[in-house]
Amino acid sequence: MNSFRKPGVTSSFSLVEVIMALGITSFALVSLLALLTISFNAGLTAKQETAIAGMSRHVLADLTQKPFHLLTNSSYSYYFDSEGNSLPSSSAALFRCVASCSSTVIGNPMLTNLTSVQMSFQWPASAPTNFQTRILNATVANLH
């Protein structure tokens, strides 16, 4: 047999090859960790947006059950937990919604059977400052 190795000598990686492999692997792991952080934040934002959509449906359903004349130029507060379930008070609430009703519909003040509603969602509800806010606008009609 024709071989370039000496008998009894095993081949192995050099120190430079090992360091290069570790450098490439660590670069890949750091990149994956950054992607993991971004995807976690995106998932949290999506969960909050989904909860806000459900809470806004709850607020609008509650407002449509009230007598229409009580909605004119009034404001109502609602409290919700982290899953978007309605709570009676702010003690365990994560979200707070202030629904401000106005008798003037944006664009047409002559429509008297419609009320413009601005829903301002704030979280965390217990924070006096430095909270996140999402504002949604809707219109409630007088069907009675």
Secondary structure by P-SEA (a helix, b strand, c coil): ccccccccbbbbbcaaaaaaaaaaaaaaaaaaaaaaaaaaaaaaaaaaaaaaaaaaaaaaaaaaaccccccccbbbbbbbccccccccccccccbbbbbbbbcccccccccccbbbbbbbbbcccccccbbbbbbbbbcccccc
